Amino acid sequence: METILAGFAEFDNNLRASRTVRHESQELIRLRTQGMITDDEFMAQKRILNERRVAIDETSSGDADLGEIQKHLAEIAAPLRH
């Protein structure tokens, strides 16, 4: 049970991190479109964001098994009902 909850927590953390990287990518595009940063600055920051995205994806790939969490959902939710 603890392993499942830990996997779910990691899945949630990775989802939040992924959303943050997506938001930062959109902001970076906005800054470049408005001419607030140069092409070189844009490319450097884009590389950093892509590296972060890859790191998040690698972390997410094996640890949080959503199917396993779904199988044990009743067991996970039981303490919340009391």
C-alpha positions in Angstrom: 0.0 0.0 0.0 2.8 2.4 0.9 4.5 1.7 -2.4 1.4 2.5 -4.3 0.9 5.8 -2.4 4.5 6.7 -3.0 4.1 5.9 -6.7 1.0 8.1 -6.8 2.8 10.9 -5.0 5.7 10.7 -7.5 3.2 10.6 -10.4 1.6 13.8 -9.0 4.9 15.5 -8.5 6.0 14.7 -12.1 2.6 15.9 -13.4 3.1 19.3 -11.6 6.7 19.6 -12.9 5.6 18.8 -16.4 2.9 21.5 -16.2 5.5 24.0 -14.9 7.9 23.2 -17.8 5.1 23.6 -20.3 4.1 27.0 -18.7 7.7 28.2 -18.8 8.0 27.1 -22.4 5.0 29.2 -23.3 6.4 32.2 -21.4 9.7 31.8 -23.2 7.9 31.8 -26.6 6.0 34.9 -25.5 9.2 36.7 -24.5 10.8 35.9 -27.8 7.8 36.9 -29.8 7.7 40.3 -28.1 11.4 40.8 -28.8 12.4 40.8 -25.1 15.1 38.1 -25.5 17.5 37.3 -28.4 17.5 34.2 -30.5 20.6 33.0 -28.7 18.9 33.5 -25.3 15.8 31.8 -26.5 17.7 28.8 -27.8 19.8 28.5 -24.6 16.7 28.6 -22.4 14.8 26.2 -24.7 17.6 23.7 -24.3 17.4 23.9 -20.5 13.7 23.4 -20.6 14.0 20.4 -22.9 16.6 18.8 -20.6 14.2 19.3 -17.7 11.3 17.8 -19.7 13.5 14.7 -20.6 14.5 14.3 -17.0 10.8 14.4 -15.9 9.8 11.9 -18.6 12.6 9.5 -17.6 11.5 9.7 -13.9 7.9 9.1 -14.9 8.4 6.2 -17.1 8.5 3.3 -14.6 7.8 4.2 -11.0 4.1 5.2 -11.0 2.1 2.3 -12.4 -1.4 3.8 -12.9 -3.0 0.4 -13.6 -1.7 -0.9 -10.2 -3.1 2.2 -8.5 -6.5 1.7 -10.1 -6.6 -1.9 -9.0 -6.1 -0.8 -5.4 -8.2 2.3 -5.5 -10.8 0.9 -3.1 -8.1 0.0 -0.6 -6.5 3.4 -0.9 -9.8 5.3 -0.5 -11.1 3.2 2.4 -9.4 5.2 5.2 -10.8 8.4 3.7 -14.4 7.2 4.1 -14.1 6.8 7.9 
